[in-house]
Amino acid sequence: MDNIFTERLWGSVKYEDVCLKDYASVSEAKAGTGAYMEFYNHRQKHQVLGYKTPAEIYYRGR
């Protein structure tokens, strides 16, 4: 169970970003994946989080 969140995250990265784009270089892949992570954490609402972003949940408690 401790690995499930990591597996879900990288599954999303793989299927929603990497598999959809044909990155031509490692630097392009780093930039594209970084942009996706920004979207995933700050703009994409998650059903399991009550339609909030991970950033909203994380920074609420700080």
Secondary structure, DSSP 8 states (H G I E B T S, - for coil): -TTHHHHHHHHHHIIIIITTS---SHHHHHHHHHHHHHHHHHT--BGGGTSB-HHHHHHHT-
